[in-house]
Amino acid sequence: MNFGNLLSAFDAVMAFRDAARRFKGGSTQQPALPPTTAVSAISGQIETRLTNVVVAALKEAFERDHARLELERAQLEEQRRRADEAMRMELRRQAAERELGRLRLLAGSALVGWIASVSLLIARLGAMNGVARGVMAVGWLLLLAALGAAFTAQGRAGAYVPDVKEPFDVKSAGPIAVWLLIAGLGVSAVSLLL
């Protein structure tokens, strides 16, 4: 039922009510009004009621739209927060992978250095004196310590979980492995000069 039909039905009911009052001899509650005044009073009341209904409907629609916009804004903010958190986790994961690759390179370098120093010792066993052999043994120990420190740091980097709020940190074993590798290679090189 549309608005025009509703208005027509209301006019018909009001006309029927007025006719019934006239037929009974009038109502004691309201004085009889001329037909044009009665129609304009009724239409004024109808317009006032309809205006109130339209204003209430518009107010409800605006409130509903405002609530929907606030919900959408909250959802967008939550999505932005999740995207930022996912980006931070991805950056942490990439940092852990880079550190893991660096530590693998350190471990491989320490292993190659140790193997090279062992092969040099075997090749020059008769030509090396006791001091050179002792220095070479210290170099081996330093290279093996670098290998162990690199493996320890790799274990820490492999166990890192990007979901955790704390930043990735392998400060203790990573730099130690580098310095042990440098010292081991240096001592091994010195042993060749003795």
C-alpha positions in Angstrom: 0.0 0.0 0.0 1.6 3.3 -1.0 1.3 6.7 0.6 -1.4 8.0 -1.7 -3.7 5.1 -1.0 -3.2 5.5 2.7 -4.1 9.2 2.5 -7.2 8.4 0.4 -8.3 5.8 2.9 -7.8 8.2 5.8 -9.8 10.9 4.0 -12.6 8.4 3.5 -12.6 7.4 7.1 -12.7 11.0 8.2 -15.6 11.8 5.8 -17.5 8.8 7.1 -17.0 9.9 10.7 -18.2 13.5 9.9 -21.3 12.1 8.1 -22.1 9.8 11.1 -21.9 12.8 13.4 -24.2 14.9 11.3 -26.6 12.0 11.1 -26.8 11.6 14.9 -27.4 15.2 15.4 -23.8 16.5 16.0 -21.3 15.9 18.6 -21.2 17.7 21.9 -17.5 17.5 22.1 -16.6 19.6 19.0 -18.6 22.5 17.5 -19.5 21.9 13.9 -17.0 23.6 11.6 -17.7 24.7 8.1 -16.7 22.0 5.6 -13.7 24.0 4.3 -12.4 24.7 7.7 -12.9 21.1 8.8 -11.0 19.8 5.7 -8.2 22.3 6.2 -7.9 21.4 9.9 -7.9 17.7 9.1 -5.3 18.2 6.3 -3.2 20.4 8.7 -3.3 17.7 11.3 -2.4 15.1 8.7 0.4 17.2 7.3 1.8 17.7 10.9 1.6 14.0 11.6 3.2 13.1 8.3 5.9 15.7 8.8 6.7 14.3 12.2 6.8 10.7 10.8 9.1 11.8 7.9 11.4 13.7 10.3 11.5 10.7 12.6 12.3 8.4 9.7 15.0 10.7 8.4 16.5 11.0 11.9 16.5 7.2 12.2 18.1 6.8 8.8 20.8 9.4 9.6 21.5 7.6 12.9 21.7 4.3 11.2 24.0 5.7 8.5 26.2 7.3 11.2 26.4 4.0 13.1 27.2 2.1 9.8 30.0 4.7 9.0 31.4 4.3 12.5 31.4 0.5 12.1 33.1 0.8 8.7 35.7 3.2 10.1 36.4 0.8 13.0 36.8 -2.1 10.6 39.2 -0.1 8.4 41.2 0.9 11.4 41.4 -2.8 12.5 42.4 -3.9 9.0 45.1 -1.2 8.9 46.4 -2.3 12.3 46.5 -5.9 11.2 48.3 -5.0 8.0 50.9 -3.0 10.1 51.4 -5.9 12.4 51.7 -8.4 9.5 54.3 -6.0 8.0 56.3 -5.9 11.2 56.2 -9.7 11.6 57.3 -10.1 7.9 60.2 -7.7 8.5 61.2 -9.6 11.7 61.1 -12.9 9.7 63.2 -11.5 7.0 65.8 -10.2 9.5 65.9 -13.6 11.1 66.4 -15.3 7.7 69.2 -12.8 6.8 70.9 -13.5 10.1 70.5 -17.2 9.6 72.1 -17.0 6.1 75.0 -15.0 7.5 75.6 -17.5 10.3 75.5 -20.4 7.8 78.2 -18.6 5.8 80.2 -18.1 9.0 79.9 -21.8 9.9 80.9 -22.8 6.3 83.9 -20.4 6.4 85.0 -21.8 9.8 84.7 -25.4 8.5 86.6 -24.6 5.3 89.3 -22.8 7.3 89.7 -25.7 9.7 89.8 -28.2 6.8 92.4 -26.1 5.0 94.6 -25.8 8.1 94.4 -29.5 8.7 95.4 -30.3 5.1 98.3 -27.8 5.4 99.4 -29.4 8.6 99.3 -32.8 6.9 101.1 -31.5 3.8 103.8 -29.7 5.9 104.0 -32.1 8.9 107.7 -32.8 8.5 108.6 -29.1 7.8 106.8 -27.6 10.8 108.5 -27.3 14.2 106.8 -27.8 17.6 105.9 -24.1 18.1 104.3 -23.9 14.6 102.3 -27.1 15.4 101.2 -25.6 18.7 100.1 -22.3 17.0 98.3 -24.4 14.3 96.5 -26.3 17.1 95.4 -23.0 18.7 94.1 -21.9 15.3 92.2 -25.1 15.0 90.6 -24.6 18.4 89.6 -21.0 17.4 88.1 -22.2 14.1 86.2 -25.0 15.9 85.0 -22.5 18.5 83.8 -20.2 15.6 82.0 -23.1 14.1 80.3 -24.0 17.4 79.4 -20.3 18.1 77.9 -20.1 14.5 75.9 -23.3 15.1 74.6 -22.0 18.5 73.6 -18.7 16.9 71.9 -20.6 14.0 69.9 -22.6 16.6 68.7 -19.4 18.2 67.8 -17.8 14.9 66.0 -21.0 13.8 64.0 -21.0 17.0 62.9 -17.4 16.6 59.2 -17.0 16.2 58.1 -13.8 14.4 54.8 -13.6 16.3 56.6 -12.7 19.5 56.7 -9.0 20.3 60.4 -8.9 21.2 62.8 -8.1 18.4 65.1 -10.6 16.8 68.5 -10.6 18.6 71.5 -12.9 18.2 74.0 -10.5 19.5 75.9 -12.9 21.8 76.9 -15.7 19.5 76.9 -14.0 16.0 79.7 -11.4 16.6 81.7 -13.9 18.7 81.6 -16.4 15.8 83.0 -13.7 13.5 85.8 -12.8 15.8 86.7 -16.4 16.5 86.8 -17.1 12.8 89.1 -14.1 12.1 91.3 -15.1 15.0 91.5 -18.7 14.0 92.3 -17.9 10.4 94.9 -15.4 11.5 96.6 -17.8 14.0 96.6 -20.5 11.3 98.2 -18.1 8.8 100.9 -17.2 11.5 101.6 -20.9 12.1 102.5 -21.2 8.4 105.1 -18.4 8.7 106.8 -20.0 11.7 
